[in-house]
Amino acid sequence: MRPACASLDAGALRHNLEQVRRRTRARVMAVIKANGYGHGLPWVAQTLDQADAFGVASLEEALTLRAAGIRQDICLLEGFFEAGEIPMIMAEGLTPVIHEHHQIAALHAYRGAGRCDVWLKVDTGMHRLGFAPTEVEAAVGALRTLATVRRIGFLSHLACAEDPGSEATIAQVACFARLPYPELPRSFANSAGILLWPATHGDWVRPGLMLYGVSPVGAPVGDAPLKPVMTLRSRLISVRRRERGAAIGYGGDYRCPEDMTVGVVGVGYGDGYPREFKTTPSVLVRGQRAPLVGRVSMDMLSVDLRGVPGAAIGDEVVLWGAGLPVEEVARDAGTIPYTLLCGLTQRLPRRAHP
């Protein structure tokens, strides 16, 4: 079997949920869409059994959770995409986000059994999904006439919360605070909001990235240390001396500046490791930095082992995670941690431990 795998730390995941609770008195809707940010949807939900609710992107994700025995409330963050989903939403006790008039119309036309709670999404400034503040009273009025709707809450999303001085966030907070119906529950804060904007905490917070041990603001904040849940690992499958001037990998882009030891790691872009980098990244071999050399291949990559004396075939290699933050790898690749975590392919095994 190939040596590459994503090692998952259940204790770290639970620790990060506790860090959320230390920051707020609000209830916690753990956002676990996109296959639990690449960690495995059922595993994340089962590990976070103390979360008050879960947020997913689609009915398919919600049904996967119900099939795995998850009984907490599940919020469909993009609502339903067509009226045909409503019967299953009712049957499974799901909570859709309502962000468009056609969704209200579909609920009005529904004649089946069941009732559901809904979140009414308000566009406070991100301008992606949601009702304008001027539309809120009419939308609430329409929802309150429906026998299929049990409870209503207000939900919005922060566009620039990772910037502690963001004028846009200040404006969004003020907009959300001006909404009518103060008795209705409210949900606003994402991970960055939880860490930097206490005024956004409201009744429900929706942590995503921070649950997986990644700072949404680029650095640890205050007394909320996060632990990486995923460590991408593999092993050295070859260690050889190469002569000065030897070309490494496809295209011969890298030429050895001197006689040196080069290792080959059994992982590549076929597993979801990035191929393009803005600056030279490193991996960890025996706890030491080993820079990449040459191009990343589908199943392999090469590393400079000059700084790791004694490196041998079979040595473990850490691509990101414990000792090597995924934030650093994302920065070197000119992308964001979300992309790396969610981009891991299905052929890469996930191996969980307590």
HELIX and SHEET records of a PDB file:
HELIX    1   1 ALA A   10  ARG A   23  1                                  14    
HELIX    2   2 LYS A   33  TYR A   37  1                                   5    
HELIX    3   3 LEU A   41  THR A   47  1                                   7    
HELIX    4   4 LEU A   59  ALA A   67  1                                   9    
HELIX    5   5 ALA A   83  GLU A   85  5                                   3    
HELIX    6   6 ILE A   86  GLU A   92  1                                   7    
HELIX    7   7 HIS A  101  ALA A  109  1                                   9    
HELIX    8   8 PRO A  133  GLU A  135  5                                   3    
HELIX    9   9 VAL A  136  ARG A  144  1                                   9    
HELIX   10  10 GLU A  167  ALA A  177  1                                  11    
HELIX   11  11 SER A  191  LEU A  196  1                                   6    
HELIX   12  12 PRO A  198  THR A  200  5                                   3    
HELIX   13  13 LEU A  209  TYR A  212  5                                   4    
HELIX   14  14 TYR A  250  GLY A  252  5                                   3    
HELIX   15  15 TYR A  269  ASP A  271  5                                   3    
HELIX   16  16 VAL A  326  ALA A  333  1                                   8    
HELIX   17  17 PRO A  337  CYS A  342  1                                   6    
SHEET    1   A 8 ARG A 350  HIS A 353  0                                        
SHEET    2   A 8 CYS A   5  ASP A   9  1                                        
SHEET    3   A 8 MET A 230  ARG A 242 -1                                        
SHEET    4   A 8 MET A 260  VAL A 265 -1                                        
SHEET    5   A 8 LEU A 301  ASP A 304 -1                                        
SHEET    6   A 8 GLN A 288  VAL A 293 -1                                        
SHEET    7   A 8 SER A 282  VAL A 285 -1                                        
SHEET    8   A 8 GLU A 316  TRP A 320 -1                                        
SHEET    1   B 8 ARG A 186  SER A 187  0                                        
SHEET    2   B 8 VAL A 149  LEU A 155  1                                        
SHEET    3   B 8 CYS A 116  LYS A 121  1                                        
SHEET    4   B 8 THR A  95  ILE A  98  1                                        
SHEET    5   B 8 ASP A  73  LEU A  76  1                                        
SHEET    6   B 8 ALA A  53  VAL A  56  1                                        
SHEET    7   B 8 ARG A  27  VAL A  31  1                                        
SHEET    8   B 8 TRP A 204  VAL A 205  1                                        
SHEET    1   C 2 ALA A 247  ILE A 248  0                                        
SHEET    2   C 2 TYR A 254  ARG A 255 -1                                        
END                                                                             
